[in-house]
Amino acid sequence: MDWMYTLSGFAVGAIVGLTGVGGGSLMTPLLVLLFGIHPATAVGTDLLYAAITKAGGTVVHTRKGHVDWRITRLLASGSMPAALLTIWALSFLPKQSASVSQIISVSLGVALLLTAAAIIFRNQLQQQALAQADDVAHTRLRRAITVAFGALLGVLVTISSVGAGALGAAVLFYLYPRLPAIRIIGSDVAHAVPLTLLAGLGHWLIGSVDWSLLGSLLLGSLPGIWLGSHASAKVPDRILRPILAGMLVLIGSKLIAQ
């Protein structure tokens, strides 16, 4: 079965390289629905997988000056405490139980639907935000909203491993419409690393990480991301994103309904 995990890691890595959408949106539901892994273990393992794979991207974005550390700090000031509180709450639930499985599956399904909406309506959200960019209320409340959204991400990512990618970027595009897109993406990736690392280590402490599975996924995903990134310029974005959003809607609906 290890080679199947590696092959799945390669496929998800290639899609991440092509679209830029976080691997959690595909990797966690793949582990749950295709391989039958308990949702808690799938989430915990995927969080550490995301921390490792996104660390390299953060280094690149930092060297090129693509990270707005002020935004990253605001997000982290909300997300890190929220992640710790969520791990603390999960530690009281019975391990590998049906109730935990149901909570995580529904949360994962909701997160996937939100991510699909963020992919589909990103341009419209950005245009609306640009129209309101000079509104006093928009600018005055932006810091507080960024921290509050960070807290929401902390809970969502810790429970489902989804949200730190496309969903986080979509909200940042709305909050900071005048910031160049590359700095939004760089800041979002930089924030995802400590968040997924903290949440992943928390899951490890409560026994929800499969290290052998993590190694198999990384073995396939790293070359997959490299190939996908190089091929991304040759595949039209207008084709890829609707297909990906449709997949997320189908998977999210199945997870909620099961």
NORTA-V21993 format. One record per residue. RES is the residue in one small letter. SS is DSSP state (H for helix, E for strand, - for the rest). BURIAL is # if it has 24 or more other ideal C-beta (glycine too) atoms within 12 Angstrom, else .. D_LAST is the distance of its C-alpha to the last C-alpha in Angstrom with 1 decimal. Layout:
res=RES ss=SS burial=BURIAL d_last=D_LAST
res=RES ss=SS burial=BURIAL d_last=D_LAST
//
This chain:
res=m ss=- burial=. d_last=24.6
res=d ss=H burial=. d_last=26.3
res=w ss=H burial=. d_last=27.5
res=m ss=H burial=. d_last=24.0
res=y ss=H burial=# d_last=23.2
res=t ss=H burial=# d_last=26.5
res=l ss=H burial=. d_last=25.9
res=s ss=H burial=# d_last=22.5
res=g ss=H burial=# d_last=24.4
res=f ss=H burial=# d_last=27.1
res=a ss=H burial=# d_last=24.8
res=v ss=H burial=# d_last=23.1
res=g ss=H burial=# d_last=26.6
res=a ss=H burial=# d_last=28.1
res=i ss=H burial=# d_last=25.6
res=v ss=H burial=# d_last=26.3
res=g ss=H burial=# d_last=30.0
res=l ss=H burial=# d_last=29.8
res=t ss=H burial=# d_last=27.9
res=g ss=- burial=# d_last=28.4
res=v ss=- burial=# d_last=24.7
res=g ss=- burial=# d_last=23.6
res=g ss=- burial=# d_last=22.1
res=g ss=H burial=# d_last=19.3
res=s ss=H burial=# d_last=17.7
res=l ss=H burial=# d_last=17.4
res=m ss=H burial=# d_last=18.1
res=t ss=H burial=# d_last=15.4
res=p ss=H burial=# d_last=12.4
res=l ss=H burial=# d_last=14.5
res=l ss=H burial=# d_last=15.1
res=v ss=H burial=# d_last=11.5
res=l ss=H burial=# d_last=10.1
res=l ss=- burial=. d_last=13.6
res=f ss=- burial=# d_last=15.3
res=g ss=- burial=. d_last=12.8
res=i ss=- burial=# d_last=14.6
res=h ss=- burial=# d_last=13.6
res=p ss=H burial=# d_last=12.6
res=a ss=H burial=# d_last=15.8
res=t ss=H burial=# d_last=18.0
res=a ss=H burial=# d_last=16.6
res=v ss=H burial=# d_last=17.4
res=g ss=H burial=# d_last=20.7
res=t ss=H burial=# d_last=21.8
res=d ss=H burial=# d_last=21.0
res=l ss=H burial=# d_last=22.9
res=l ss=H burial=# d_last=26.1
res=y ss=H burial=# d_last=25.6
res=a ss=H burial=# d_last=25.6
res=a ss=H burial=# d_last=28.7
res=i ss=H burial=# d_last=30.6
res=t ss=H burial=# d_last=30.0
res=k ss=H burial=# d_last=30.7
res=a ss=H burial=# d_last=33.8
res=g ss=H burial=# d_last=35.7
res=g ss=H burial=# d_last=34.8
res=t ss=H burial=# d_last=36.1
res=v ss=H burial=. d_last=39.3
res=v ss=H burial=. d_last=39.9
res=h ss=H burial=# d_last=39.2
res=t ss=H burial=. d_last=41.4
res=r ss=H burial=. d_last=44.3
res=k ss=- burial=. d_last=44.2
res=g ss=- burial=. d_last=44.2
res=h ss=- burial=# d_last=40.8
res=v ss=- burial=# d_last=39.5
res=d ss=- burial=# d_last=40.3
res=w ss=H burial=. d_last=40.3
res=r ss=H burial=. d_last=40.8
res=i ss=H burial=# d_last=37.4
res=t ss=H burial=# d_last=35.8
res=r ss=H burial=. d_last=37.5
res=l ss=H burial=# d_last=36.3
res=l ss=H burial=# d_last=32.7
res=a ss=H burial=# d_last=33.1
res=s ss=H burial=# d_last=34.8
res=g ss=H burial=# d_last=31.7
res=s ss=H burial=# d_last=29.0
res=m ss=H burial=# d_last=30.6
res=p ss=H burial=. d_last=31.1
res=a ss=H burial=# d_last=27.6
res=a ss=H burial=# d_last=26.1
res=l ss=H burial=# d_last=28.3
res=l ss=H burial=. d_last=27.3
res=t ss=H burial=# d_last=23.6
res=i ss=H burial=# d_last=24.3
res=w ss=H burial=. d_last=26.5
res=a ss=H burial=. d_last=23.8
res=l ss=H burial=# d_last=21.2
res=s ss=- burial=. d_last=24.0
res=f ss=- burial=. d_last=24.1
res=l ss=- burial=# d_last=20.5
res=p ss=- burial=. d_last=20.3
res=k ss=- burial=. d_last=19.7
res=q ss=- burial=. d_last=16.8
res=s ss=- burial=. d_last=15.4
res=a ss=H burial=. d_last=12.0
res=s ss=H burial=. d_last=12.8
res=v ss=H burial=# d_last=13.7
res=s ss=H burial=# d_last=10.6
res=q ss=H burial=. d_last=8.6
res=i ss=H burial=# d_last=11.5
res=i ss=H burial=# d_last=11.8
res=s ss=H burial=# d_last=8.3
res=v ss=H burial=# d_last=8.7
res=s ss=H burial=# d_last=12.3
res=l ss=H burial=# d_last=11.9
res=g ss=H burial=# d_last=10.1
res=v ss=H burial=# d_last=12.9
res=a ss=H burial=# d_last=15.5
res=l ss=H burial=# d_last=14.7
res=l ss=H burial=# d_last=15.2
res=l ss=H burial=# d_last=18.3
res=t ss=H burial=# d_last=19.5
res=a ss=H burial=# d_last=19.3
res=a ss=H burial=. d_last=21.2
res=a ss=H burial=# d_last=23.7
res=i ss=H burial=# d_last=24.3
res=i ss=H burial=# d_last=24.9
res=f ss=- burial=# d_last=27.0
res=r ss=H burial=# d_last=28.9
res=n ss=H burial=. d_last=32.2
res=q ss=H burial=. d_last=32.1
res=l ss=H burial=# d_last=31.4
res=q ss=H burial=# d_last=34.3
res=q ss=H burial=. d_last=36.6
res=q ss=H burial=. d_last=36.0
res=a ss=H burial=# d_last=36.6
res=l ss=H burial=. d_last=39.8
res=a ss=H burial=. d_last=41.0
res=q ss=- burial=. d_last=40.6
res=a ss=- burial=. d_last=41.7
res=d ss=- burial=. d_last=45.0
res=d ss=- burial=. d_last=43.7
res=v ss=H burial=. d_last=45.0
res=a ss=H burial=. d_last=41.9
res=h ss=H burial=. d_last=39.7
res=t ss=H burial=. d_last=41.9
res=r ss=H burial=. d_last=42.7
res=l ss=- burial=. d_last=39.1
res=r ss=H burial=# d_last=37.8
res=r ss=H burial=. d_last=38.3
res=a ss=H burial=. d_last=36.6
res=i ss=H burial=# d_last=33.6
res=t ss=H burial=# d_last=33.4
res=v ss=H burial=# d_last=33.3
res=a ss=H burial=. d_last=30.8
res=f ss=H burial=# d_last=28.5
res=g ss=H burial=# d_last=29.1
res=a ss=H burial=# d_last=27.9
res=l ss=H burial=# d_last=24.6
res=l ss=H burial=# d_last=24.2
res=g ss=H burial=# d_last=25.0
res=v ss=H burial=# d_last=22.1
res=l ss=H burial=# d_last=19.5
res=v ss=H burial=# d_last=20.7
res=t ss=H burial=# d_last=21.0
res=i ss=H burial=# d_last=17.4
res=s ss=H burial=# d_last=15.8
res=s ss=- burial=# d_last=18.8
res=v ss=- burial=# d_last=18.5
res=g ss=- burial=# d_last=21.1
res=a ss=- burial=# d_last=24.5
res=g ss=- burial=# d_last=25.0
res=a ss=H burial=# d_last=24.6
res=l ss=H burial=# d_last=23.6
res=g ss=H burial=# d_last=26.6
res=a ss=H burial=# d_last=28.9
res=a ss=H burial=# d_last=28.1
res=v ss=H burial=# d_last=29.0
res=l ss=H burial=# d_last=32.1
res=f ss=H burial=# d_last=33.2
res=y ss=H burial=# d_last=33.1
res=l ss=H burial=# d_last=34.9
res=y ss=- burial=# d_last=37.5
res=p ss=- burial=# d_last=38.1
res=r ss=- burial=. d_last=41.6
res=l ss=- burial=# d_last=40.5
res=p ss=- burial=. d_last=40.5
res=a ss=H burial=. d_last=37.1
res=i ss=H burial=. d_last=37.9
res=r ss=H burial=# d_last=38.5
res=i ss=H burial=# d_last=35.3
res=i ss=H burial=# d_last=33.4
res=g ss=H burial=# d_last=35.6
res=s ss=H burial=# d_last=35.2
res=d ss=H burial=# d_last=31.4
res=v ss=H burial=# d_last=31.4
res=a ss=H burial=# d_last=34.0
res=h ss=H burial=# d_last=32.0
res=a ss=H burial=# d_last=28.8
res=v ss=H burial=# d_last=30.7
res=p ss=H burial=# d_last=31.7
res=l ss=H burial=# d_last=28.5
res=t ss=H burial=# d_last=26.3
res=l ss=H burial=# d_last=29.0
res=l ss=H burial=# d_last=29.2
res=a ss=H burial=# d_last=25.4
res=g ss=H burial=# d_last=25.2
res=l ss=H burial=. d_last=28.2
res=g ss=H burial=# d_last=26.7
res=h ss=H burial=# d_last=23.6
res=w ss=H burial=# d_last=26.2
res=l ss=H burial=. d_last=28.1
res=i ss=- burial=# d_last=25.2
res=g ss=- burial=. d_last=24.4
res=s ss=- burial=# d_last=21.4
res=v ss=- burial=# d_last=23.2
res=d ss=- burial=# d_last=23.7
res=w ss=H burial=. d_last=27.2
res=s ss=H burial=. d_last=27.4
res=l ss=H burial=# d_last=24.2
res=l ss=H burial=# d_last=25.6
res=g ss=H burial=. d_last=28.9
res=s ss=H burial=# d_last=27.3
res=l ss=H burial=# d_last=25.4
res=l ss=H burial=# d_last=28.6
res=l ss=H burial=# d_last=30.7
res=g ss=H burial=# d_last=28.9
res=s ss=H burial=# d_last=28.0
res=l ss=H burial=# d_last=31.5
res=p ss=H burial=. d_last=33.2
res=g ss=H burial=# d_last=30.3
res=i ss=H burial=# d_last=30.8
res=w ss=H burial=. d_last=34.5
res=l ss=H burial=. d_last=34.3
res=g ss=H burial=# d_last=31.8
res=s ss=H burial=# d_last=34.0
res=h ss=H burial=. d_last=37.0
res=a ss=H burial=. d_last=35.4
res=s ss=H burial=. d_last=34.0
res=a ss=H burial=. d_last=37.4
res=k ss=H burial=. d_last=37.3
res=v ss=- burial=. d_last=33.9
res=p ss=- burial=. d_last=33.9
res=d ss=H burial=. d_last=31.6
res=r ss=H burial=. d_last=31.2
res=i ss=H burial=. d_last=29.5
res=l ss=H burial=# d_last=27.3
res=r ss=H burial=# d_last=25.8
res=p ss=H burial=. d_last=24.4
res=i ss=H burial=. d_last=22.8
res=l ss=H burial=# d_last=21.3
res=a ss=H burial=# d_last=20.1
res=g ss=H burial=. d_last=18.5
res=m ss=H burial=# d_last=16.6
res=l ss=H burial=# d_last=15.4
res=v ss=H burial=# d_last=14.3
res=l ss=H burial=. d_last=12.3
res=i ss=H burial=# d_last=10.7
res=g ss=H burial=# d_last=10.2
res=s ss=H burial=. d_last=8.6
res=k ss=H burial=. d_last=6.0
res=l ss=H burial=# d_last=5.5
res=i ss=H burial=# d_last=5.8
res=a ss=H burial=. d_last=3.8
res=q ss=- burial=. d_last=0.0
//
